[in-house]
Amino acid sequence: MPKMRWMLSCLLGTLLVGCSEPPEVERSGEWTSANQLVWTPEIASARRALLEPYPALGLSALPAGLVWETHPGTPFLGSAEARPGGTFYDHASVYPLTLRTVGPDSNNSFRGYLLANQWSLTTLHPDTETPIPELALEWAVSADQTTLFFRLDPAVRWSDGVPVTADDYLYTLEFMRSEAIVAPWYNNYFTEQILSVEKYDDYTIAVRGAVPKPAVDLHTSLSISPKPRHFHVLDSGWVQNTNWAIEPNTGPYQIDRRSLVDGKGKYLVFQKKEDWWGRHRPQYQGRFNVDRVRIKIIRDPNTAFQSFNKGDLDSFALVLPEFWHEKAKGPAYDRGYLEKLWVYNDAPRPSTGVWMNQAHPLLAERSIRLGLQHSLNFEKMLRTVLRNDYVRLSQHYTGYGSYTNPAVVPRAFDLAAAEGYFTDAGFAQRGPDGIRVRDGVRLSFTMTYSQAVHTPRLVVLQDEAKKAGLEIKLQLLDGQNAFRNIMEKQHELAWMGWSTGFRPAYWEHYHSANAGKPQTNNITNTAIPALDTLIEGYRSATDASTRIALSHQIQARLDAEAMFAPGYMVPYSRGAHWRWIRFPSAAGTRDGGGLYDPFSSASGGLFWIDSEIRDETRAAQREGRGFAPVLRIDERFKP
Amino acid sequence: MMRLDPITRTKLARFRSIGRGYWSALILAALMGLSLCAELLVNSRALLVFYQGSLYFPTYGAVMPGTVFGEDYAYETDYRALKQRFSEAGQGDWVVMPLIPYNPLEINAYEGEFAPHPPNAAREHYLGTDIAGRDVAARLVYGFRIAIWFSVALLLSTYVIGIALGCWMGYRGGWIDLGVQRLIEIWSNVPFLYVIMIVASIVTPGFGLLVSLMVLFGWMGMTWYMRTATYKEAARDYVLAARALGAGPWRIIGRHILPNTMSIIVTFIPFSIAGGITALTALDYLGFGLPPPTPSWGELLKQGTDRLDAPWIVSSVVAGLIAILVMVTFVGEAIREAFDPRRQVRYA
C-alpha cells in the first residue's frame, strides 16, 4: 500500500511538472495570448514587425522655445571598485500570486522587485531630488507647466531585444486605460491625470498632464514607464494569460524562466541581462553588479534570520530594535564574518500615531483632544520598548523638505497640561477606578490597531494614560478588518500610519469633502471651512513658494486642531550582511534607498560581491580565525 | 453532614491511597483557592498602609490617589515608592507590600536597561520581566487564575449541555437518538479554529464570548459517552422499577441513571480541565484569545519563543504549564484508578 501511494504521488508530481512546463511554440505566425508564455527574440521581433506604427506629428510640431535639460551633473552613485559577478541571496515573505504588476492580486509585496526593473522616462536623484535621465536622455517643460517633452535614448531595448520607441509610450496609455487589465485605479489615473501622450518621431514624445505643477512635481507624475506593445494582447483573457507570463522589461535584470518552473512557491531568480542597454552609460557604471539575485520565500522572520546567520542569505534588514540589539550578536558578529550597517536617511516619513475620530462626541471637543495628546507617553514608549532607536514624529507631514513646517513640534507627555485640558472639558472628577468621569460618562476610548508586534508599544501608552485619568482600551483586529473599521469611520482612536507621497497630500486627509463618509482617507472626520480654503489654494497653486507657504499654514492649523497625535518615525535603514557584500563609501541615499536593494534605477544595485573575500571568510570560518568586528554608521542624512 | 454510601467511600479511600494523585489534587485545589485572592499575594497595591496614625487597606476598592498619602499626584499611589519614602522619612509610617509587589499590567522601566529584564531578587522580579517590562511572575499568577477558571467555566457549561443531551438521547433512543446523532456529526465538522479566527478578527473576544464560543463547539464530546452509558443503564431492572412506580423521564435520569454514570463523568473532569487550559493557551499563543493586555500563558509563551535570548520568559511559562498539566494528569489517573468499576462490580 505505501508503495502504491508513493507511485501515485510520483505520477501526480510528473503530471504537475508537465503542466507547468511551457507548451511547445507554434511558429506559424498565429499569435495567441497563450503563446506569450514562450517568448524568444525571434518571436518578439516577428511580432513587432506586424504592428502598425502610431502616426507621428513630426518634429516641426514641437512648440517653439523649449529648453532641453539633461543630466544635471550630480555625482553618480556607483563605485569604481565594484566587481561584477556572483549570486546575491535575498528573501521575501510571500510568493507572488501573479507576475503581473497591474490587475487583480498584483498589489503584493513582491511587486517591488518587478517594478524596480520596469524603468521610467526620468527619475529624481535620490540625494538631491533633481531630475536625472533614465529611459529618456533629455526633457523640456511646456510653457504652461502641464506637459513634459522627452527625447528617448535610442539605445534602450526591451529584454527580448526589441527597441523601445515612442509607440510603446503611446501604447502605455491605451494599455492603462483598457478595461482588460481590471485595474480601476490605473484606468482612472491614466485618464484623469495624464491626458495624452504624443509622438513627434520615434524617439521624441510629449506626456500631457491635467494640472499645472512645478517642474519637479511634473516629473513625479508624468514620467511614465513604457509597456511592451508587441507583447500584450488586450482581450478578455489578459488577466488570466499574463498571470505567469514574464513581461519584457527595461531594467538590468529579468526573471529567469527556469526558476519559475523549478522553484514555484519556493524561490525566484532574477538574472542579469547579457547585453543590457544601460551597461555603457556612465550613470550606471559600478551599479547592478551581481549576476543573479535569488529570492527565497521564507514566511517567518525568525526563520529567515536563522537562515541568514547560517549563511544561506547574504543580508538581513534589522530595523526592529530587538533584532538589531539582541538577536544580531554573537560569535559570527564578534569575529567579523557578519557586518552591521546603519544608514540614516532624510525622506518623507510615514505618519504613525494616534488618529482621533472627531465624529465621536467626546473627541469632537478640542480640549479633550489636547488633553489626550498630553496623556500619551511616547517618550516612555521610545525609551523602554524601542530603545530610543525610533524617533518621535513631529507631525503628519514630517520629512517633506521645505514643505514641512519646522515650527510644528509634538506635544510632550505632561500630566499637568492634560489635567488642565480635561478639567476645561468638565472631566475634573475621577471615578473609583481612577478614570475621569463627567455626568456619568467615563473618559474612555477604544484604540484600534492591526499589528500584534505593536502591542508592547501600545500597552505603555495605555498604562501611562491611566495616570492622566484616561482609559485606552486596545482592540487588535487583523489588518483587513482594522482597515475596514477605520475606513468606515467606526473607530474611536486608530493606531496606524499613512504611507508617504512625494509632496504632502492634504485634500484626501483633511478636506471636508471627504469627511463623514466611508472609504475616504479623512479618518479624523475633519471638516473646517477655513482649512478647506487653504487646502484648495494649495491644490491649485502652481508656484512652489506659494505652495510651500500654504503648506506651512495648513500644518500649523492641523497642529492647533490636534486630531492626530504624532507617534514615531524610523529615520534609518539598517541591517547586517556577510562580509563579502561590499558597498561604495555611500551605502545608502538620502531617500532611504541603497543598502540591500538590488534593482531600483535611482539607488539600487550599489553593492557587489567579492568572491576572494568570500573564500577568505569561508576558510577563516573553517579554521576558527576571525576578523575585526564591523559596525558602520552613516550619519550624513541624520535628521 | 453529607452521607456517603460505602462504595463511594471505598473509592475515595482508594483515591487517597494513590499518593501522587492525591497530593496533586490538594496542591491544585490550594492553587485555585489562592488564585482567587491573588490580589493579596501579587499586587502593586499595598496590603496595609499606616499613615499619620490611620490604617489603610488599598488592596480592594477604589483607587487611592497619591494625594491621600501626601504625594503630589492625583493618579494611583505608587506604593513601592511610598514604602521607600516612609522608611527614609522614619516618621513611624509604614507600608506592607504583597509577596510580589507588582501587578501584571504595569510596565517597569529601569534607567539604562531595556526590557525584558532578567530575574532580579533585589528588585523582586523573581522571574524577570517580559518584553514590555511587566513582571513575569505576576503575569503567570494572574494568567493561571484566568486559565484555570476559564477551564472550569468551560467544563461546567459543556458538561451541563453534553450530559443532559446525552442522557436524553440514550434514554429515549429511537428516532430522537438517531436524529440528534446526525446533527452532532454535522456540527462536529464545523472547523472550530476557523470560526474562532474569523470571530476574533471581527470583534475582540472577551472572557464570556470566548467561553461561549468554545462551549458552542465543544459540548459534543460528552454526549457520546453519556448516551452510551444511559443506554446501558436504562435497560436495567431498577430503571424499570422506577418507571413502574410512575417516575417521569427526568426524574429517572437525574435520580437513578446519573448517579450510576458518575464515575464516567468524574474520570473525564481532570482531562477536560487540562484540555481547557491548553486550548486557551493555544488561542492566546496564536493571538486569537483574550485581548491584550490580559495576562495570559499563551501570550507569554509566544513572547518567550520569539525571544529565546531572554530564556527566563519561556522557561517560566513552560515550567508552569508542565507543572499544572502533570498535576492534572496525576489527578486524572488516580481518579480513573479509584473509580474503575471493575474493582467494585463483578460481572457474571
HADDOCK unambig.tbl for C-alpha pairs under 7 A between the chains (distance, minus, plus):
assign (segid A and resid 384 and name CA) (segid B and resid 109 and name CA) 6.28 0.50 0.50
assign (segid A and resid 384 and name CA) (segid B and resid 114 and name CA) 5.83 0.50 0.50
assign (segid A and resid 384 and name CA) (segid B and resid 115 and name CA) 6.72 0.50 0.50
assign (segid A and resid 385 and name CA) (segid B and resid 115 and name CA) 6.78 0.50 0.50
assign (segid A and resid 385 and name CA) (segid B and resid 132 and name CA) 6.41 0.50 0.50
assign (segid A and resid 387 and name CA) (segid B and resid 114 and name CA) 6.86 0.50 0.50
assign (segid A and resid 432 and name CA) (segid B and resid 62 and name CA) 4.33 0.50 0.50
assign (segid A and resid 432 and name CA) (segid B and resid 63 and name CA) 5.63 0.50 0.50
assign (segid A and resid 433 and name CA) (segid B and resid 62 and name CA) 5.59 0.50 0.50
assign (segid A and resid 433 and name CA) (segid B and resid 63 and name CA) 5.27 0.50 0.50
assign (segid A and resid 434 and name CA) (segid B and resid 63 and name CA) 5.52 0.50 0.50
assign (segid A and resid 434 and name CA) (segid B and resid 75 and name CA) 6.60 0.50 0.50
assign (segid A and resid 434 and name CA) (segid B and resid 76 and name CA) 6.85 0.50 0.50
assign (segid A and resid 456 and name CA) (segid B and resid 132 and name CA) 5.07 0.50 0.50
assign (segid A and resid 459 and name CA) (segid B and resid 293 and name CA) 6.74 0.50 0.50
assign (segid A and resid 460 and name CA) (segid B and resid 107 and name CA) 6.72 0.50 0.50
assign (segid A and resid 463 and name CA) (segid B and resid 106 and name CA) 6.45 0.50 0.50
assign (segid A and resid 467 and name CA) (segid B and resid 75 and name CA) 4.82 0.50 0.50
assign (segid A and resid 467 and name CA) (segid B and resid 76 and name CA) 6.99 0.50 0.50
assign (segid A and resid 468 and name CA) (segid B and resid 75 and name CA) 6.81 0.50 0.50
assign (segid A and resid 469 and name CA) (segid B and resid 75 and name CA) 6.97 0.50 0.50
assign (segid A and resid 474 and name CA) (segid B and resid 292 and name CA) 6.72 0.50 0.50
assign (segid A and resid 475 and name CA) (segid B and resid 204 and name CA) 6.22 0.50 0.50
assign (segid A and resid 476 and name CA) (segid B and resid 204 and name CA) 6.89 0.50 0.50
assign (segid A and resid 477 and name CA) (segid B and resid 201 and name CA) 5.14 0.50 0.50
assign (segid A and resid 477 and name CA) (segid B and resid 202 and name CA) 6.60 0.50 0.50
assign (segid A and resid 478 and name CA) (segid B and resid 201 and name CA) 5.27 0.50 0.50
assign (segid A and resid 481 and name CA) (segid B and resid 201 and name CA) 6.56 0.50 0.50
assign (segid A and resid 481 and name CA) (segid B and resid 202 and name CA) 6.27 0.50 0.50
